[in-house]
Amino acid sequence: MRYIIAAALLLLAGVVRAQDSVPRFTATYRRLDTATVEVIITARVQPGVHLFSTVKVADSLPYSTVTLDSALTPFLAGSLKEQGNLQKEASPDFKGAEVHFFADSVQWIQDLKISASRKKTVEGTVTYLAKVKDQYLSDVAHFSVTVPAEAPTAPAGPAEKSLWFIFVSGLLAGFGAFVSPCIYAMVPVTVSFFTKRSTSRAKGIQNALYYSLSIMLVYTLFGFLITLIFGQGALNSLASSAIFNIVVFLMFLIFGISFLGAFEITLPSSISNRVDAKAGLGSFSGLFFMALTLVVVSFSCTVPFIGGLAVLTTHGGKVAPIVGFFGFSLALALPFALFAFFPSLLNQLAKSGGWLMTVKVTLGFIELALALKFLSSADLAYHWRILDREVYLSLWIVIFGLLGFYLLGKLKFAHDQELPVNDYGIPHLTIPRLFFAIAALTFTVYMIPGLWGAPLNGISAWLPEMKTQDFNLNRAPVAVPAGPTDTALRPRKYTDFLESEIKGVSTFFDYTEAVRAASLEHKPLLIDFTGHSCANCRKMERAVLNDPEVIKALQDHFVVVSLYVDDKYRLPEDEWVTSKNDGSTIEYMGARNLDFEVGLTGNNSQPQYVFVDPVSGKVLLNAGGYDPDVPRFLKILSDVQQQFK
């Protein structure tokens, strides 16, 4: 029937075979995973030409067909998809019936089950019908594309500097825990116990060293158990889990309130008594249990630091918990060993007293502020919108403002002592306390412009994403490519709840949609693997991706897609995929993006910036992760652009 209609039209209207009126066809491929390839047939239509759709509206109306070689039938996965700016209009040639056509370009996409280890040539034909002004053109175009076999990609190891960062963070957490009332007050008593009860100074130093090594052993074993029980994969999953983030939020909230003096949190006395009964100086095991006693009785002061460190290690390699807790234990153990070697230093150690309670209350305020970070991570991943950026900032401004007033002595709690008095009996501030108050109030003032959209680059990694800011005076317009294919190049999927953190750059959030746009624009594709709760992602966005020169290069020469690996948006059932790692069914957008990242790069860290050829699907360059060096990133963009030409 179709050929009868075409013949009649040709007899009536004549055949137009001007070279500039013939649609141009190209065939490319893109590998979706190790078992599936996407073959893309692109038709570019000249101005004034209408290429009819492959969707048959009725037998009596014109349409085109795409046919693959019959030998490919066993490899077919799903039906042919047609993508482009489809137009519809009533045609007087067919008594006013509605015909479907494309006036600029169209892509036909067919998925095929072709293993990455197998080379395969895909051939077929496009039997098309087009209209040029008042005349019709029908012809057959052949296409062919070879899908080569690919060698497996070796997985990238974690960055070594991240372990150093985690180690230093563990040290800082350990020093913070050391000045808490539970541990600081025990230093003179413990060191004096070693020096006075030992038979010689050398023996006292030896016992103190064993005691310090036991503290390190306890906490490092804790880090080892975290690694052994969970493993790196489970730790990464925990970091983006709503339940995990809410549990950590509640933990920080409860301990923050406890530090402010509302109540005391202690382990049952039976546990501490049982451990203490085994402590003594008779053997190394006795010293070990003495160290374990310190760990147990200081539980209420160290848990917030341990909890924060445990969360941090979820973003490192598989040995990160061991490295982090080794650093933490080293910071706790060093003072005991140091004072045992030099007992005279105890005379210069500040006496415990009211200042320790000030430290504890200060930590309480900081705990409350940090608790919001974990609630925000869950809020962003699930799009609850209960803790938008301005709400988050308002709470931080109030918390740190109150901390400043507390340090000035204007706010008191039930357990606080009076300020020290001078020679005239008048209460006064100590100079260190004054400077800490100045720091807290300065930080409070610094955050206020953020309520109107100021980027606050210094703390951007700790804040919710800028897209959650409802009122933003700093919002930049997004550059959208102009031209006849304009609508095909605009991001559409997920834009109702996702927004780019790169100012002025039209960013996609669906890989397939981005590939189509990059193919039509003939530009390389930049994949930004990111996460809502990724602190280093926010730092890179503020320091590098929002640099004016970088923005200009991305707007002119690249198509950008941001793939959130921790987003909990549930996909429609027809978009569920099977993981190539463990064969499980993936139902959430973030899990699908993470599975794609691991398959493409062999790594699961964020941020990660990968440049891809949209036609072949091959990786042009993996630019790695966090490195806030703008000239380096500009050179990478220039190199990729030259390589793509």
C-alpha positions as CSV (number, residue, x, y, z in Angstrom):
1,M,0.0,0.0,0.0
2,R,2.8,2.4,0.9
3,Y,4.6,2.0,-2.4
4,I,1.3,2.4,-4.3
5,I,0.7,5.7,-2.5
6,A,4.3,6.8,-3.2
7,A,4.0,5.9,-6.9
8,A,0.8,7.8,-7.2
9,L,2.3,10.9,-5.6
10,L,5.3,10.7,-7.8
11,L,3.2,10.5,-10.9
12,L,1.1,13.5,-9.8
13,A,3.8,15.7,-8.4
14,G,7.0,14.6,-10.2
15,V,10.2,13.4,-8.7
16,V,12.6,15.9,-7.0
17,R,16.1,14.6,-6.8
18,A,18.1,17.8,-6.2
19,Q,21.2,16.9,-4.2
20,D,20.5,19.6,-1.6
21,S,17.0,18.2,-0.9
22,V,18.1,14.6,-0.1
23,P,18.2,13.9,3.7
24,R,21.7,12.9,4.9
25,F,22.0,9.8,7.0
26,T,24.7,8.7,9.4
27,A,25.0,5.7,11.7
28,T,26.9,5.6,15.0
29,Y,26.8,3.5,18.1
30,R,27.1,4.0,21.9
31,R,27.9,1.2,24.4
32,L,25.4,1.3,27.3
33,D,27.0,-1.4,29.4
34,T,29.2,-4.5,28.8
35,A,26.3,-6.4,27.2
36,T,24.2,-3.7,25.4
37,V,24.9,-1.3,22.5
38,E,22.7,1.5,21.2
39,V,22.8,2.0,17.4
40,I,21.8,5.6,16.4
41,I,20.8,6.5,12.9
42,T,20.7,10.2,12.4
43,A,18.9,12.0,9.5
44,R,19.7,15.6,8.9
45,V,17.0,17.4,6.9
46,Q,17.7,20.5,4.7
47,P,15.5,23.6,5.2
48,G,12.2,23.3,3.4
49,V,12.2,19.5,3.5
50,H,9.7,17.4,5.5
51,L,10.9,13.9,6.3
52,F,8.0,11.7,7.4
53,S,8.0,9.8,10.7
54,T,8.4,6.0,11.0
55,V,5.3,5.9,13.1
56,K,2.5,4.7,10.8
57,V,-0.6,6.8,11.6
58,A,-2.7,5.1,8.9
59,D,-2.1,3.0,5.8
60,S,-3.2,5.8,3.5
61,L,-0.8,8.4,5.0
62,P,2.9,8.7,4.2
63,Y,5.6,7.3,6.5
64,S,9.2,6.1,6.5
65,T,10.7,2.7,7.7
66,V,14.0,1.6,9.2
67,T,15.0,-2.0,8.6
68,L,17.9,-3.9,10.1
69,D,19.6,-6.9,8.5
70,S,17.6,-10.0,9.3
71,A,20.8,-11.6,10.7
72,L,20.5,-9.1,13.6
73,T,17.1,-10.3,14.8
74,P,18.5,-12.5,17.6
75,F,20.4,-9.4,18.9
76,L,17.4,-7.0,19.1
77,A,16.6,-5.6,22.6
78,G,13.3,-3.7,22.5
79,S,11.7,-1.8,19.7
80,L,13.0,1.1,17.6
81,K,12.8,4.5,19.2
82,E,12.3,7.8,17.3
83,Q,13.6,11.0,18.9
84,G,13.5,14.6,17.5
85,N,11.2,17.6,17.1
86,L,8.2,15.8,15.7
87,Q,5.7,18.1,13.9
88,K,2.1,17.5,13.0
89,E,-0.1,19.3,10.5
90,A,-3.2,18.8,8.4
91,S,-2.2,18.0,4.8
92,P,-4.4,19.1,1.9
93,D,-2.8,16.4,-0.2
94,F,-4.6,13.8,2.0
95,K,-8.0,15.5,2.5
96,G,-6.9,17.3,5.6
97,A,-5.6,14.2,7.5
98,E,-2.9,14.8,10.0
99,V,0.6,13.8,8.9
100,H,3.7,13.5,11.1
101,F,7.1,14.7,9.9
102,F,10.5,16.3,10.9
103,A,11.7,19.5,9.5
104,D,15.3,19.6,11.0
105,S,16.7,16.3,12.2
106,V,15.7,13.0,13.7
107,Q,17.4,10.1,15.4
108,W,16.3,6.4,15.3
109,I,17.7,4.4,18.1
110,Q,17.8,0.6,18.4
111,D,19.3,-1.3,21.4
112,L,21.2,-4.5,20.5
113,K,22.6,-7.2,22.9
114,I,26.3,-7.2,21.8
115,S,28.9,-8.2,24.3
116,A,31.9,-5.9,24.9
117,S,34.2,-8.7,24.0
118,R,32.6,-9.2,20.5
119,K,33.0,-7.3,17.3
120,K,29.9,-6.9,15.2
121,T,28.8,-5.0,12.1
122,V,25.3,-3.6,12.1
123,E,23.7,-2.9,8.7
124,G,20.3,-1.9,7.5
125,T,18.3,0.5,5.3
126,V,16.1,3.6,5.7
127,T,13.2,3.6,3.2
128,Y,12.1,7.2,3.5
129,L,9.5,9.5,2.1
130,A,10.0,13.2,2.1
131,K,8.2,16.3,0.8
132,V,10.0,19.2,-0.8
133,K,7.6,22.1,-1.3
134,D,4.7,20.6,-3.3
135,Q,6.7,17.5,-4.5
136,Y,7.4,14.1,-2.9
137,L,10.6,12.2,-2.9
138,S,11.0,8.5,-2.0
139,D,14.3,6.5,-1.8
140,V,16.3,3.9,0.1
141,A,19.4,4.8,2.1
142,H,21.8,2.1,3.3
143,F,23.8,2.4,6.6
144,S,26.5,0.4,8.3
145,V,28.4,0.8,11.6
146,T,31.0,-1.6,13.1
147,V,30.9,-2.1,16.9
148,P,34.5,-3.1,17.9
149,A,35.5,-5.4,20.8
150,E,36.6,-3.4,23.8
151,A,39.3,-4.3,26.4
152,P,38.2,-4.2,30.0
153,T,39.0,-1.0,31.9
154,A,41.2,-1.3,35.0
155,P,39.6,0.2,38.0
156,A,41.2,3.4,39.4
157,G,42.4,3.3,42.9
158,P,41.5,5.8,45.5
159,A,43.6,9.0,45.7
160,E,46.5,8.7,48.2
161,K,46.0,12.3,49.4
162,S,42.5,11.4,50.6
163,L,44.0,9.0,53.2
164,W,46.3,11.8,54.4
165,F,43.3,14.0,54.7
166,I,41.4,11.4,56.7
167,F,44.5,10.8,58.9
168,V,44.8,14.5,59.6
169,S,41.1,14.7,60.3
170,G,41.4,11.9,62.7
171,L,44.3,13.7,64.5
172,L,42.2,16.9,64.8
173,A,39.2,14.9,66.1
174,G,41.5,13.2,68.6
175,F,42.9,16.5,69.9
176,G,39.3,17.9,70.1
177,A,38.3,14.9,72.2
178,F,41.4,15.3,74.4
179,V,40.3,18.7,75.6
180,S,36.8,17.4,76.6
181,P,36.2,17.2,80.3
182,C,36.1,13.4,80.3
183,I,39.7,13.0,79.2
184,Y,41.5,16.2,80.0
185,A,40.8,15.9,83.7
186,M,42.2,12.3,83.8
187,V,45.7,13.2,82.4
188,P,47.3,14.4,85.7
189,V,45.7,11.5,87.7
190,T,46.8,8.8,85.2
191,V,50.3,10.1,84.7
192,S,50.9,10.5,88.4
193,F,49.6,7.0,88.9
194,F,52.3,5.6,86.6
195,T,55.2,7.7,88.0
196,K,54.4,7.2,91.7
197,R,53.3,3.5,91.6
198,S,56.1,2.3,89.4
199,T,59.3,0.9,91.0
200,S,61.5,3.2,88.8
201,R,61.2,6.1,86.4
202,A,62.1,3.8,83.5
203,K,59.3,1.4,84.6
204,G,56.8,4.3,84.8
205,I,57.7,5.5,81.3
206,Q,57.4,1.9,80.1
207,N,53.9,1.5,81.6
208,A,52.8,4.9,80.2
209,L,54.0,3.8,76.7
210,Y,52.1,0.5,77.0
211,Y,49.0,2.4,78.2
212,S,49.3,4.8,75.2
213,L,49.8,2.0,72.8
214,S,46.7,0.2,74.2
215,I,44.6,3.4,73.6
216,M,45.8,3.4,70.0
217,L,45.1,-0.4,69.7
218,V,41.6,-0.1,71.0
219,Y,40.6,2.7,68.5
220,T,42.5,1.3,65.6
221,L,40.8,-2.1,66.2
222,F,37.5,-0.2,66.1
223,G,38.4,1.2,62.7
224,F,39.4,-2.3,61.5
225,L,36.1,-3.7,62.6
226,I,34.2,-1.0,60.6
227,T,36.1,-2.0,57.5
228,L,35.7,-5.7,58.1
229,I,32.0,-5.6,58.8
230,F,30.8,-3.1,56.2
231,G,33.5,-2.8,53.5
232,Q,33.9,0.2,51.2
233,G,30.9,-0.5,49.1
234,A,28.5,-0.7,52.1
235,L,30.1,2.4,53.6
236,N,29.5,4.4,50.4
237,S,25.9,3.2,50.4
238,L,25.5,4.2,54.1
239,A,26.8,7.7,53.4
240,S,23.8,8.5,51.1
241,S,21.2,6.5,53.1
242,A,18.4,8.5,54.6
243,I,18.2,6.2,57.6
244,F,21.9,6.5,58.2
245,N,22.0,10.3,57.9
246,I,18.9,10.7,60.1
247,V,20.5,8.4,62.8
248,V,23.7,10.4,62.7
249,F,21.6,13.6,62.9
250,L,19.8,12.4,66.0
251,M,23.1,11.3,67.5
252,F,24.6,14.7,67.1
253,L,21.4,16.4,68.2
254,I,21.2,14.3,71.4
255,F,24.8,14.7,72.3
256,G,24.7,18.4,71.5
257,I,21.8,18.9,73.9
258,S,23.7,16.8,76.5
259,F,26.8,19.0,76.1
260,L,24.6,22.0,76.8
261,G,23.8,20.5,80.1
262,A,20.3,19.2,79.7
263,F,21.3,15.7,80.8
264,E,24.3,13.4,81.1
265,I,24.8,10.3,78.9
266,T,26.8,7.5,80.5
267,L,27.3,3.8,79.9
268,P,25.8,1.4,82.5
269,S,28.1,1.3,85.5
270,S,28.2,-2.5,85.4
271,I,30.2,-2.3,82.1
272,S,32.8,0.2,83.4
273,N,33.1,-1.6,86.7
274,R,33.7,-4.9,84.9
275,V,36.4,-3.5,82.7
276,D,38.0,-1.6,85.6
277,A,38.3,-4.8,87.6
278,K,40.7,-6.2,85.1
279,A,42.9,-3.1,85.0
280,G,46.2,-3.0,86.8
281,L,50.0,-2.7,86.5
282,G,50.8,-6.4,86.7
283,S,50.9,-7.1,83.0
284,F,50.4,-5.6,79.6
285,S,46.8,-7.1,79.6
286,G,46.2,-5.1,82.8
287,L,47.4,-1.9,81.1
288,F,45.2,-2.7,78.1
289,F,42.1,-3.0,80.3
290,M,43.1,0.3,82.0
291,A,43.2,2.0,78.6
292,L,39.9,0.3,77.8
293,T,38.5,1.8,81.0
294,L,39.4,5.3,79.8
295,V,37.6,4.5,76.5
296,V,34.5,3.4,78.3
297,V,34.2,6.1,80.9
298,S,34.9,8.9,78.3
299,F,32.2,7.5,76.1
300,S,29.9,10.6,76.4
301,C,32.6,13.0,75.3
302,T,34.3,10.9,72.5
303,V,31.2,9.5,70.7
304,P,30.4,12.7,68.8
305,F,34.0,12.9,67.5
306,I,34.1,9.2,66.7
307,G,30.7,9.4,64.9
308,G,31.9,12.3,62.8
309,L,35.1,10.5,61.9
310,A,33.2,7.3,61.0
311,V,31.0,9.3,58.6
312,L,34.1,10.9,57.1
313,T,35.7,7.6,56.4
314,T,32.8,6.5,54.3
315,H,34.2,8.8,51.6
316,G,37.6,7.3,51.5
317,G,39.1,3.9,50.5
318,K,38.6,0.6,52.2
319,V,41.5,1.3,54.6
320,A,40.2,4.8,55.5
321,P,38.5,3.7,58.8
322,I,41.8,2.2,60.0
323,V,43.8,5.2,59.0
324,G,41.3,7.7,60.5
325,F,41.0,5.9,63.8
326,F,44.8,5.4,64.0
327,G,45.1,9.2,63.7
328,F,42.4,9.7,66.3
329,S,44.0,7.3,68.8
330,L,47.5,8.8,68.2
331,A,46.2,12.3,69.2
332,L,44.6,10.9,72.4
333,A,47.6,8.8,73.4
334,L,50.5,11.3,72.7
335,P,49.7,13.5,75.7
336,F,49.8,10.6,78.1
337,A,53.2,9.5,76.8
338,L,54.6,13.0,76.6
339,F,53.7,13.8,80.2
340,A,55.1,10.5,81.4
341,F,58.5,11.3,79.7
342,F,58.4,14.9,81.1
343,P,56.4,14.9,84.4
344,S,57.4,18.5,85.1
345,L,55.1,19.6,82.3
346,L,52.2,18.6,84.5
347,N,52.8,21.7,86.6
348,Q,52.3,23.9,83.5
349,L,49.1,22.1,82.4
350,A,46.0,24.3,82.9
351,K,43.9,23.2,85.8
352,S,40.5,21.7,85.1
353,G,37.6,23.8,86.1
354,G,35.0,26.1,84.7
355,W,36.8,26.6,81.4
356,L,36.3,22.9,80.6
357,M,32.6,23.3,81.0
358,T,32.9,26.3,78.6
359,V,34.6,24.0,76.1
360,K,31.9,21.4,76.5
361,V,29.1,23.9,75.9
362,T,30.9,25.3,72.9
363,L,31.2,21.8,71.5
364,G,27.4,21.4,72.2
365,F,26.6,24.4,69.9
366,I,28.9,23.0,67.2
367,E,27.3,19.6,67.5
368,L,23.8,21.1,66.9
369,A,25.1,22.9,63.8
370,L,26.8,19.8,62.4
371,A,23.6,17.8,63.0
372,L,21.8,19.9,60.4
373,K,24.4,18.8,57.8
374,F,23.3,15.2,58.0
375,L,19.6,16.0,58.0
376,S,20.3,18.1,54.9
377,S,22.0,15.2,53.2
378,A,18.8,13.1,53.5
379,D,16.6,16.0,52.7
380,L,18.5,16.7,49.4
381,A,18.6,13.0,48.3
382,Y,14.9,12.5,48.8
383,H,13.7,16.0,47.8
384,W,11.7,16.6,50.9
385,R,12.5,20.4,50.8
386,I,12.3,20.8,54.6
387,L,15.7,22.2,55.0
388,D,16.3,24.6,52.1
389,R,19.5,26.7,52.0
390,E,18.0,29.8,53.6
391,V,16.4,27.7,56.4
392,Y,19.7,25.9,57.0
393,L,21.6,29.2,57.1
394,S,19.0,30.8,59.4
395,L,19.5,28.0,61.9
396,W,23.3,28.3,61.7
397,I,23.2,32.1,62.1
398,V,21.1,31.7,65.3
399,I,23.3,28.8,66.7
400,F,26.6,30.6,66.2
401,G,25.1,33.9,67.3
402,L,24.0,32.3,70.5
403,L,27.5,30.8,70.9
404,G,29.0,34.2,70.5
405,F,26.8,35.7,73.2
406,Y,27.5,32.7,75.5
407,L,31.2,33.2,75.2
408,L,30.7,36.9,76.0
409,G,29.0,35.7,79.2
410,K,25.5,37.0,78.2
411,L,24.0,33.6,78.1
412,K,24.3,31.1,81.0
413,F,23.3,27.5,81.6
414,A,22.6,25.7,84.9
415,H,26.0,24.2,85.3
416,D,28.0,27.3,84.3
417,Q,30.3,29.0,86.8
418,E,30.6,32.7,87.1
419,L,33.2,34.6,85.1
420,P,36.6,35.0,86.9
421,V,36.9,38.3,88.9
422,N,39.7,40.8,88.7
423,D,41.5,42.5,91.6
424,Y,38.5,44.7,92.2
425,G,36.0,41.8,92.4
426,I,34.5,42.6,89.0
427,P,33.8,39.6,86.6
428,H,35.8,39.9,83.4
429,L,36.4,38.0,80.2
430,T,39.7,36.3,79.6
431,I,41.4,37.3,76.4
432,P,41.2,33.8,74.7
433,R,37.4,33.7,75.5
434,L,37.0,37.2,74.0
435,F,38.7,36.1,70.8
436,F,36.7,33.0,70.5
437,A,33.5,35.1,70.9
438,I,34.8,37.5,68.2
439,A,35.3,34.5,65.9
440,A,31.8,33.1,66.5
441,L,30.1,36.5,65.9
442,T,32.2,37.2,62.8
443,F,31.2,33.9,61.4
444,T,27.6,34.7,62.1
445,V,27.8,38.0,60.3
446,Y,29.6,36.3,57.4
447,M,26.7,34.0,56.8
448,I,24.0,36.7,56.7
449,P,24.4,37.6,53.0
450,G,23.9,34.0,52.1
451,L,20.2,34.5,52.9
452,W,20.0,36.6,49.6
453,G,22.1,34.1,47.5
454,A,25.7,35.0,48.3
455,P,27.8,31.9,47.5
456,L,29.7,31.8,50.8
457,N,32.6,30.0,49.2
458,G,34.4,29.4,52.5
459,I,31.6,27.1,53.8
460,S,29.8,26.1,50.5
461,A,30.8,22.4,51.0
462,W,28.7,22.4,54.3
463,L,25.6,24.1,52.9
464,P,22.7,22.7,50.9
465,E,22.9,23.2,47.1
466,M,22.3,26.6,45.8
467,K,19.3,25.4,43.8
468,T,17.3,25.0,47.0
469,Q,17.6,28.8,47.6
470,D,14.2,30.2,46.8
471,F,15.3,33.9,46.8
472,N,18.6,34.4,45.0
473,L,19.8,37.8,43.8
474,N,22.9,36.1,42.4
475,R,21.1,33.7,40.0
476,A,22.5,33.7,36.5
477,P,20.5,33.1,33.3
478,V,21.1,29.8,31.5
479,A,22.6,29.9,28.0
480,V,20.6,27.8,25.6
481,P,21.8,27.0,22.1
482,A,19.9,28.8,19.4
483,G,18.9,27.5,16.0
484,P,16.3,25.2,14.3
485,T,17.2,22.3,16.6
486,D,16.7,24.5,19.7
487,T,14.0,22.4,21.4
488,A,15.9,19.1,20.9
489,L,18.9,20.6,22.8
490,R,17.1,21.7,26.0
491,P,17.4,19.6,29.1
492,R,14.0,18.1,29.9
493,K,14.2,15.0,32.1
494,Y,14.3,15.6,35.9
495,T,14.5,19.4,35.5
496,D,11.4,19.7,37.6
497,F,13.4,18.8,40.7
498,L,17.0,19.1,39.7
499,E,18.9,22.3,38.8
500,S,22.5,22.9,37.8
501,E,25.1,24.2,40.3
502,I,27.1,25.6,37.3
503,K,25.9,29.2,36.7
504,G,24.7,29.9,33.1
505,V,25.4,26.4,31.7
506,S,22.5,24.4,30.3
507,T,23.0,21.1,32.1
508,F,21.4,17.8,31.5
509,F,20.5,15.2,34.2
510,D,19.8,12.2,31.9
511,Y,22.7,10.6,30.1
512,T,20.8,9.5,27.0
513,E,19.2,12.9,26.6
514,A,22.7,14.5,26.9
515,V,24.2,12.2,24.3
516,R,21.5,13.0,21.8
517,A,22.1,16.8,22.3
518,A,25.9,16.4,22.1
519,S,25.6,14.3,18.9
520,L,23.4,16.9,17.3
521,E,25.7,19.8,18.3
522,H,28.9,17.8,17.4
523,K,30.4,18.6,20.8
524,P,32.2,16.4,23.4
525,L,30.2,15.4,26.5
526,L,31.4,16.2,30.0
527,I,29.9,13.8,32.6
528,D,29.9,15.3,36.1
529,F,29.5,12.4,38.5
530,T,28.3,14.2,41.6
531,G,26.2,13.8,44.8
532,H,23.8,15.9,46.9
533,S,25.9,15.2,50.1
534,C,29.3,15.4,48.4
535,A,31.2,18.2,50.1
536,N,34.1,18.2,47.5
537,C,31.6,18.4,44.7
538,R,30.3,21.7,46.1
539,K,33.9,23.0,46.5
540,M,34.7,22.1,42.9
541,E,31.6,23.8,41.7
542,R,32.4,27.0,43.5
543,A,36.1,27.1,42.9
544,V,36.4,25.7,39.4
545,L,33.2,25.1,37.5
546,N,31.8,28.6,38.2
547,D,35.0,30.3,37.1
548,P,34.1,32.8,34.3
549,E,36.6,31.2,31.8
550,V,35.5,27.7,32.6
551,I,31.8,28.7,32.2
552,K,32.5,30.3,28.8
553,A,34.4,27.2,27.6
554,L,31.6,24.9,28.7
555,Q,28.9,27.0,27.1
556,D,30.7,27.2,23.7
557,H,32.4,23.8,23.3
558,F,30.8,21.2,25.5
559,V,27.6,19.5,26.5
560,V,27.4,19.0,30.3
561,V,25.5,16.3,32.1
562,S,25.4,16.1,36.0
563,L,24.6,12.6,37.2
564,Y,23.7,12.4,40.9
565,V,24.8,9.1,42.4
566,D,22.9,9.5,45.7
567,D,19.5,10.7,44.4
568,K,16.6,8.7,45.7
569,Y,14.1,9.5,42.9
570,R,12.3,6.2,42.0
571,L,12.4,5.6,38.3
572,P,9.3,4.6,36.2
573,E,9.2,0.8,35.9
574,D,10.1,0.8,32.2
575,E,13.4,2.6,33.1
576,W,14.5,0.0,35.7
577,V,17.8,-1.6,34.7
578,T,19.8,-4.7,35.8
579,S,23.1,-3.9,37.5
580,K,26.1,-5.2,35.6
581,N,28.0,-5.6,38.9
582,D,25.7,-7.8,41.0
583,G,22.7,-8.5,38.7
584,S,20.3,-6.7,41.0
585,T,17.4,-4.7,39.7
586,I,18.1,-0.9,40.0
587,E,14.9,1.2,40.7
588,Y,16.4,4.5,41.7
589,M,18.1,7.2,39.6
590,G,21.1,7.6,41.9
591,A,21.8,3.9,42.0
592,R,21.6,3.7,38.2
593,N,24.1,6.6,37.9
594,L,26.5,5.0,40.3
595,D,26.3,1.7,38.5
596,F,27.0,3.5,35.2
597,E,30.0,5.4,36.8
598,V,31.5,2.1,38.1
599,G,31.0,0.5,34.7
600,L,32.5,3.4,32.8
601,T,35.5,4.3,35.1
602,G,35.9,1.4,37.5
603,N,35.6,3.9,40.3
604,N,32.8,5.1,42.6
605,S,34.2,8.3,44.0
606,Q,32.7,11.8,43.6
607,P,33.3,14.2,42.2
608,Q,34.6,12.6,39.0
609,Y,34.8,14.4,35.6
610,V,34.8,12.2,32.5
611,F,34.9,13.4,28.9
612,V,33.1,11.2,26.4
613,D,32.7,11.1,22.6
614,P,28.9,11.1,22.2
615,V,29.1,9.3,18.8
616,S,31.3,6.3,19.8
617,G,30.7,6.4,23.5
618,K,34.5,6.1,24.1
619,V,36.1,7.9,27.1
620,L,38.2,10.8,25.7
621,L,39.7,11.6,29.1
622,N,39.0,10.9,32.8
623,A,40.0,14.1,34.5
624,G,39.8,12.7,38.0
625,G,38.1,14.2,41.0
626,Y,38.7,17.1,43.4
627,D,41.5,19.4,42.3
628,P,40.6,23.1,42.7
629,D,43.2,24.2,40.1
630,V,41.4,26.4,37.5
631,P,44.4,26.6,35.0
632,R,44.7,22.8,35.1
633,F,40.9,22.4,34.3
634,L,41.1,25.0,31.5
635,K,44.0,23.1,30.0
636,I,42.0,19.8,30.2
637,L,39.1,21.5,28.4
638,S,41.4,22.8,25.7
639,D,43.1,19.4,25.2
640,V,39.7,17.5,25.0
641,Q,38.4,20.1,22.5
642,Q,41.5,19.6,20.3
643,Q,41.3,15.8,20.6
644,F,37.6,15.8,19.6
645,K,38.1,17.8,16.4
